[in-house]
């Protein structure tokens, strides 16, 4: 190492040492394993470079896409983890926030009866008109084929800004379709197909059109889904395939 350092001016050596100290401070403050200090300080300059590439850069570059990818990977490895952690949180601190988290986790596992009950229990007192709880409960009711209740729940959101979000728009479309209000359902589902991220909005519109005998229109959406899916990789493709199947069924 001494021979390597002798090849560079002292000011560059000083800057490098300061950089290594900064990396060590970062490792300690972010709770990294202590072996990283050994890697950074002993294996110069490779150790510092390894830390930057393996730890620092991914941390700095982590965005919403990377977070979704990480969450998808965790769910694939242990799909019940979030439910167990949410249930424990409710047992320790039964707040509305924790109940809502548990309801969401239950719905993600297909436990819609439990999710609907939890959302209903959480929506009391000052939280009776909480938009997130109402929307969560409405979606659970839709999965339970309780369309009339879903419509009644959603229509409590119409005067709120949250009642016009992409997720709420999709829920309104599904609910109106479930109770036979076809024209309103199509309006909301077309809006959702444009605004909801991912493939669900498009898929549900295609499924709606198929059910009402408009197969050619549904097939156009399926073709568009296929073009978009061709650009996807990893867990996002698996999720997209699920919605593509829904859109293409009997289309």
NORHU-V445278 format. One record per pair of residues at least 4 apart in sequence whose ideal C-beta (glycine too) atoms are under 8 Angstrom apart, sorted by sequence separation. I is the first residue (numbers start at 1). J is the second residue. D is the distance in Angstrom with one decimal. If there is no record, write none. Layout:
I&J&D ; I&J&D
This chain:
1&5&6.3 ; 2&6&6.3 ; 3&7&7.3 ; 4&8&7.9 ; 8&12&4.4 ; 9&13&7.2 ; 10&14&6.2 ; 11&15&6.5 ; 12&16&6.3 ; 13&17&6.4 ; 14&18&6.4 ; 15&19&6.4 ; 16&20&6.5 ; 17&21&6.5 ; 18&22&6.4 ; 19&23&6.5 ; 20&24&6.5 ; 21&25&6.4 ; 22&26&6.4 ; 23&27&6.4 ; 24&28&6.5 ; 25&29&6.1 ; 26&30&6.0 ; 28&32&7.4 ; 32&36&4.7 ; 34&38&7.3 ; 35&39&6.3 ; 36&40&6.2 ; 37&41&6.1 ; 38&42&5.4 ; 39&43&5.7 ; 43&47&3.4 ; 44&48&6.7 ; 45&49&6.0 ; 46&50&6.1 ; 47&51&6.6 ; 48&52&6.4 ; 49&53&6.3 ; 50&54&5.7 ; 51&55&5.3 ; 52&56&4.7 ; 53&57&5.8 ; 54&58&7.3 ; 55&59&6.3 ; 56&60&6.3 ; 57&61&5.9 ; 58&62&6.1 ; 62&66&4.5 ; 63&67&7.1 ; 64&68&6.3 ; 65&69&6.3 ; 66&70&6.3 ; 67&71&6.3 ; 68&72&6.2 ; 69&73&6.5 ; 70&74&6.4 ; 71&75&6.2 ; 72&76&6.3 ; 73&77&6.5 ; 74&78&6.5 ; 75&79&5.4 ; 80&84&5.8 ; 81&85&6.3 ; 82&86&6.0 ; 83&87&6.2 ; 84&88&6.4 ; 85&89&6.4 ; 86&90&6.6 ; 87&91&6.4 ; 88&92&6.3 ; 89&93&6.3 ; 90&94&5.3 ; 94&98&6.5 ; 95&99&6.9 ; 96&100&6.2 ; 97&101&6.5 ; 98&102&6.4 ; 99&103&6.3 ; 100&104&6.4 ; 101&105&6.4 ; 102&106&6.2 ; 103&107&6.5 ; 104&108&6.5 ; 105&109&6.8 ; 107&111&6.9 ; 111&115&6.0 ; 112&116&6.1 ; 113&117&6.5 ; 114&118&6.2 ; 115&119&6.3 ; 116&120&6.3 ; 117&121&6.2 ; 118&122&6.3 ; 119&123&6.3 ; 123&127&5.6 ; 124&128&5.9 ; 130&134&6.6 ; 131&135&6.1 ; 132&136&6.1 ; 133&137&6.2 ; 134&138&6.2 ; 135&139&6.4 ; 136&140&6.6 ; 137&141&6.2 ; 138&142&6.5 ; 139&143&6.8 ; 140&144&6.5 ; 142&146&7.5 ; 146&150&6.1 ; 147&151&6.3 ; 148&152&6.5 ; 149&153&6.2 ; 150&154&6.2 ; 151&155&6.1 ; 152&156&7.5 ; 154&158&7.7 ; 159&163&7.0 ; 161&165&7.7 ; 164&168&6.4 ; 165&169&6.8 ; 166&170&6.5 ; 167&171&6.5 ; 168&172&6.3 ; 169&173&6.6 ; 170&174&6.5 ; 171&175&6.1 ; 172&176&6.2 ; 173&177&6.3 ; 174&178&6.3 ; 175&179&6.8 ; 177&181&7.4 ; 181&185&5.8 ; 182&186&6.4 ; 183&187&6.7 ; 184&188&6.5 ; 185&189&5.9 ; 186&190&6.1 ; 187&191&6.6 ; 188&192&6.2 ; 189&193&6.3 ; 190&194&7.0 ; 191&195&6.1 ; 192&196&4.9 ; 196&200&5.8 ; 199&203&5.4 ; 200&204&6.1 ; 201&205&6.5 ; 202&206&6.4 ; 203&207&6.3 ; 204&208&6.3 ; 205&209&6.4 ; 206&210&6.3 ; 207&211&6.4 ; 208&212&6.6 ; 210&214&7.2 ; 214&218&6.2 ; 215&219&6.1 ; 216&220&6.8 ; 217&221&7.1 ; 218&222&6.5 ; 219&223&6.4 ; 220&224&6.6 ; 221&225&6.4 ; 222&226&6.5 ; 223&227&6.8 ; 224&228&6.5 ; 225&229&6.0 ; 226&230&6.7 ; 227&231&8.0 ; 228&232&7.3 ; 232&236&5.0 ; 233&237&5.9 ; 234&238&7.8 ; 235&239&6.6 ; 236&240&6.2 ; 237&241&6.2 ; 238&242&7.1 ; 239&243&7.1 ; 240&244&6.1 ; 241&245&6.5 ; 242&246&6.9 ; 243&247&6.4 ; 244&248&6.0 ; 245&249&6.3 ; 247&251&6.6 ; 8&13&5.6 ; 27&32&4.1 ; 42&47&6.3 ; 51&56&6.4 ; 52&57&6.1 ; 61&66&7.2 ; 62&67&6.5 ; 93&98&5.8 ; 94&99&6.7 ; 106&111&4.1 ; 107&112&6.0 ; 122&127&6.3 ; 123&128&5.4 ; 129&134&6.9 ; 141&146&4.4 ; 142&147&6.9 ; 157&162&6.0 ; 158&163&5.0 ; 163&168&5.2 ; 164&169&6.8 ; 176&181&4.0 ; 177&182&6.9 ; 196&201&3.3 ; 209&214&4.1 ; 210&215&5.9 ; 232&237&4.2 ; 26&32&7.9 ; 41&47&7.0 ; 75&81&7.6 ; 106&112&7.6 ; 123&129&7.7 ; 127&133&6.3 ; 141&147&7.6 ; 157&163&3.3 ; 162&168&6.3 ; 176&182&7.7 ; 195&201&6.8 ; 209&215&7.5 ; 40&47&4.9 ; 43&50&7.6 ; 74&81&6.6 ; 75&82&7.3 ; 123&130&6.0 ; 194&201&7.3 ; 5&13&5.3 ; 8&16&7.8 ; 39&47&4.2 ; 40&48&5.2 ; 58&66&7.6 ; 90&98&4.7 ; 106&114&4.4 ; 107&115&3.9 ; 122&130&7.7 ; 141&149&4.9 ; 142&150&4.9 ; 176&184&4.4 ; 177&185&3.7 ; 193&201&4.3 ; 209&217&4.8 ; 210&218&4.3 ; 229&237&6.5 ; 232&240&5.6 ; 27&36&4.6 ; 28&37&7.5 ; 38&47&8.0 ; 89&98&4.5 ; 90&99&5.9 ; 106&115&4.2 ; 141&150&4.0 ; 154&163&7.5 ; 176&185&3.9 ; 192&201&4.1 ; 193&202&4.8 ; 209&218&4.2 ; 27&37&6.0 ; 123&133&4.3 ; 175&185&8.0 ; 39&50&6.4 ; 40&51&5.4 ; 90&101&7.9 ; 103&114&7.6 ; 104&115&7.4 ; 122&133&5.4 ; 123&134&6.8 ; 139&150&7.8 ; 157&168&6.0 ; 174&185&7.6 ; 193&204&7.6 ; 206&217&8.0 ; 207&218&7.4 ; 229&240&5.0 ; 39&51&6.4 ; 86&98&6.8 ; 89&101&6.6 ; 90&102&5.1 ; 103&115&4.7 ; 106&118&6.4 ; 138&150&4.6 ; 141&153&6.5 ; 172&184&7.8 ; 173&185&5.2 ; 176&188&6.4 ; 177&189&7.2 ; 189&201&7.4 ; 192&204&7.1 ; 193&205&4.3 ; 206&218&4.3 ; 209&221&7.4 ; 228&240&7.4 ; 229&241&7.0 ; 24&37&5.4 ; 27&40&7.0 ; 89&102&7.3 ; 103&116&8.0 ; 173&186&7.6 ; 192&205&7.1 ; 119&133&5.3 ; 123&137&6.9 ; 154&168&7.1 ; 173&187&7.7 ; 36&51&6.0 ; 86&101&4.5 ; 87&102&5.7 ; 103&118&3.7 ; 119&134&8.0 ; 138&153&4.3 ; 173&188&3.4 ; 174&189&7.6 ; 189&204&6.0 ; 190&205&6.2 ; 206&221&4.0 ; 225&240&7.4 ; 229&244&6.2 ; 24&40&5.7 ; 86&102&4.1 ; 102&118&5.8 ; 103&119&4.8 ; 137&153&5.6 ; 138&154&4.8 ; 172&188&4.4 ; 173&189&3.6 ; 189&205&4.5 ; 205&221&6.3 ; 206&222&6.0 ; 23&40&5.2 ; 24&41&6.9 ; 119&136&4.7 ; 120&137&5.9 ; 154&171&5.8 ; 86&104&7.7 ; 87&105&7.8 ; 100&118&7.7 ; 119&137&3.7 ; 154&172&5.6 ; 170&188&7.4 ; 173&191&7.6 ; 203&221&7.8 ; 225&243&7.3 ; 226&244&7.1 ; 36&55&7.3 ; 83&102&7.3 ; 86&105&4.5 ; 99&118&5.5 ; 100&119&7.2 ; 103&122&6.9 ; 134&153&5.5 ; 135&154&7.4 ; 169&188&5.4 ; 170&189&7.3 ; 173&192&5.5 ; 189&208&5.4 ; 202&221&5.5 ; 206&225&7.7 ; 225&244&4.9 ; 20&40&5.7 ; 134&154&7.1 ; 20&41&6.5 ; 115&136&7.1 ; 116&137&5.8 ; 119&140&6.3 ; 150&171&7.4 ; 154&175&5.5 ; 83&105&4.1 ; 99&121&6.5 ; 100&122&5.6 ; 115&137&8.0 ; 134&156&5.8 ; 135&157&6.9 ; 169&191&5.1 ; 170&192&3.9 ; 186&208&6.8 ; 202&224&6.9 ; 203&225&7.0 ; 222&244&7.0 ; 225&247&5.9 ; 32&55&6.8 ; 82&105&4.7 ; 83&106&6.4 ; 99&122&4.1 ; 134&157&5.7 ; 169&192&4.6 ; 185&208&6.6 ; 202&225&6.0 ; 225&248&8.0 ; 20&44&7.3 ; 27&51&7.1 ; 116&140&3.8 ; 150&174&7.7 ; 151&175&4.6 ; 23&48&5.7 ; 83&108&7.5 ; 115&140&4.4 ; 116&141&5.9 ; 150&175&4.3 ; 151&176&6.8 ; 222&247&5.2 ; 82&108&7.1 ; 83&109&5.7 ; 96&122&4.9 ; 131&157&5.8 ; 166&192&6.2 ; 169&195&6.4 ; 170&196&5.3 ; 199&225&6.0 ; 221&247&6.0 ; 222&248&4.7 ; 129&156&6.3 ; 135&162&7.2 ; 151&178&7.7 ; 169&196&7.5 ; 20&48&5.4 ; 23&51&5.5 ; 27&55&7.6 ; 112&140&4.7 ; 116&144&6.4 ; 147&175&5.9 ; 150&178&6.7 ; 151&179&5.7 ; 193&221&7.6 ; 16&45&7.0 ; 19&48&6.9 ; 23&52&7.2 ; 30&59&7.8 ; 80&109&6.8 ; 107&136&7.1 ; 131&160&5.5 ; 142&171&6.9 ; 166&195&4.0 ; 167&196&7.0 ; 199&228&7.3 ; 218&247&6.9 ; 222&251&5.7 ; 26&56&6.9 ; 79&109&6.8 ; 132&162&7.5 ; 166&196&4.5 ; 170&200&6.9 ; 174&204&6.5 ; 182&212&6.8 ; 199&229&7.8 ; 96&127&5.2 ; 112&143&4.3 ; 113&144&6.7 ; 129&160&7.8 ; 131&162&3.5 ; 147&178&3.0 ; 148&179&5.9 ; 166&197&7.3 ; 170&201&5.7 ; 173&204&7.0 ; 177&208&5.9 ; 16&48&7.9 ; 100&132&6.4 ; 104&136&6.4 ; 107&139&6.9 ; 112&144&5.3 ; 131&163&7.0 ; 135&167&6.4 ; 139&171&5.7 ; 142&174&5.3 ; 147&179&4.6 ; 173&205&7.9 ; 219&251&5.3 ; 23&56&7.3 ; 75&108&7.9 ; 100&133&6.1 ; 103&136&5.8 ; 107&140&5.7 ; 135&168&5.7 ; 138&171&5.3 ; 142&175&6.2 ; 145&178&7.3 ; 218&251&4.4 ; 96&130&7.5 ; 103&137&8.0 ; 170&204&6.7 ; 166&201&7.3 ; 173&208&7.5 ; 100&136&6.7 ; 107&143&7.5 ; 135&171&6.1 ; 142&178&6.5 ; 215&251&5.7 ; 96&133&7.7 ; 103&140&7.6 ; 131&168&7.8 ; 138&175&6.6 ; 210&247&7.9 ; 207&246&5.6 ; 210&249&7.3 ; 4&44&7.7 ; 199&239&7.5 ; 203&243&3.8 ; 206&246&7.8 ; 207&247&6.0 ; 210&250&6.1 ; 4&45&7.7 ; 198&239&7.2 ; 199&240&4.9 ; 202&243&7.4 ; 203&244&6.8 ; 206&247&3.7 ; 210&251&4.8 ; 198&240&7.3 ; 204&246&7.3 ; 206&248&7.5 ; 207&249&7.2 ; 1&44&5.5 ; 200&243&5.4 ; 203&246&4.7 ; 204&247&7.9 ; 199&243&3.9 ; 203&247&4.0 ; 198&243&7.4 ; 199&244&6.7 ; 202&247&6.8 ; 206&251&6.4 ; 199&247&7.9 ; 76&235&6.5 ; 72&234&7.7 ; 73&235&6.7 ; 72&235&3.8 ; 72&236&7.4 ; 69&234&6.8 ; 69&235&6.7 ; 69&236&7.7 ; 72&239&7.7 ; 68&236&7.9
